[in-house]
Amino acid sequence: QVQLVESGGGLVQAGDSLRLSCAASGRTLSYYAVGWFRQAPGKEREFVAGSSWSMYNTGYSDSVKGRFTISRDNAKKTVYLQMNSLKPEDTADYYCAAKTGDAFGLRYYTAPHEYDYWGQGTQVIVSS
């Protein structure tokens, strides 16, 4: 019922910024918890950022805390990941995800298996 499409990735230099977008179709993103994950070659899919649908709670991995910000625009059915001060170790494929069934809108989720819908990914390459 929900399709997610990421965009905004690309090739940038260390220290640059990017904003990734995740556009949803089929249903509104209202009342869905959302998250961003990334996966580099040879590594497991890694939690990056998550948000409850109410934005009451947000969370970030230690590696991106202070540099990345998750946000959403429910009217546009879009989730964003603002990435500042990018480092070569941020190079990965980035995926957005959505989870339904969070009745109270107070939690975010950090494990991939907790999510119901996934986008196809967008590639971010940071050169030094």
C-alpha positions in Angstrom: 0.0 0.0 0.0 3.0 2.3 0.6 5.8 2.9 -1.9 8.9 4.8 -0.9 11.4 6.4 -3.3 14.6 8.0 -2.2 16.5 10.7 -4.0 19.2 13.3 -3.5 22.3 11.1 -3.3 25.4 11.8 -5.3 29.1 12.3 -5.3 30.4 15.0 -3.0 33.6 16.1 -1.3 34.4 15.7 2.4 32.8 18.5 4.4 30.0 19.0 1.9 26.3 18.7 2.6 23.5 16.7 1.1 19.7 16.4 1.7 18.1 13.1 1.0 14.4 12.9 0.3 12.0 9.9 0.6 8.7 10.4 -1.1 5.8 8.2 -0.2 2.8 7.2 -2.4 -0.3 5.1 -1.8 -0.9 6.4 1.7 -0.1 9.4 3.9 2.9 9.2 6.1 0.9 10.5 9.0 0.9 8.0 11.9 3.9 6.1 10.5 7.2 6.0 12.3 10.1 6.5 9.9 13.8 5.8 9.7 16.9 6.1 7.6 19.5 3.2 7.3 22.7 2.9 5.3 24.7 0.0 4.0 28.3 0.0 2.8 29.9 -2.8 0.8 30.7 -5.7 3.1 28.9 -4.3 6.1 25.5 -4.9 7.6 22.6 -2.4 7.2 23.1 0.3 9.9 20.7 2.5 11.7 21.2 6.2 11.0 18.2 8.1 12.2 14.6 7.5 13.3 11.6 9.5 14.2 8.2 8.8 15.7 5.3 10.0 13.6 4.6 12.8 16.0 8.3 13.9 16.0 8.1 13.7 19.8 11.1 11.4 19.8 14.0 11.3 17.4 17.2 9.3 17.6 20.6 9.1 15.8 23.5 6.7 15.7 26.6 8.0 17.5 28.5 8.2 14.2 26.2 10.8 12.7 24.9 12.6 15.8 25.4 16.3 15.5 25.8 16.2 11.8 22.6 14.6 10.4 19.0 15.6 11.0 15.8 13.7 10.2 12.6 15.6 9.4 9.3 15.1 7.7 6.6 17.0 5.8 3.4 15.1 6.1 1.5 17.3 3.7 4.1 16.4 1.0 4.4 12.8 2.3 8.1 13.2 2.3 10.9 12.3 4.9 14.2 14.1 4.7 17.7 13.4 6.0 19.9 16.5 6.1 23.6 15.5 6.1 26.2 18.0 7.0 30.0 17.8 7.4 30.1 14.6 5.3 33.0 12.2 5.8 34.4 9.5 3.5 33.1 6.9 6.0 29.5 8.1 5.3 29.8 6.5 1.9 27.0 4.0 1.5 23.6 3.3 0.0 21.0 5.0 2.0 17.5 3.6 2.5 14.3 5.1 4.1 11.8 3.0 5.9 8.3 3.3 7.4 6.5 1.4 10.1 2.8 1.3 10.7 1.0 0.3 13.9 2.5 2.9 16.3 -0.8 4.0 17.8 0.7 6.6 20.2 3.3 8.1 18.0 5.9 8.3 20.7 8.6 5.8 19.6 11.3 5.5 17.0 12.7 2.2 15.9 16.3 1.2 15.3 16.2 -2.4 13.9 15.5 -3.1 10.2 13.1 -6.0 11.0 10.8 -3.6 12.8 9.9 -1.7 9.6 7.2 -2.6 7.1 8.1 -0.6 4.0 11.4 0.2 2.3 12.7 2.4 -0.5 15.1 1.2 -3.2 18.0 3.2 -1.9 20.1 6.1 -3.1 23.9 6.2 -3.3 26.1 8.6 -1.4 29.8 8.8 -2.2 32.1 11.1 -0.2 35.6 11.6 -1.5 38.5 12.9 0.6 
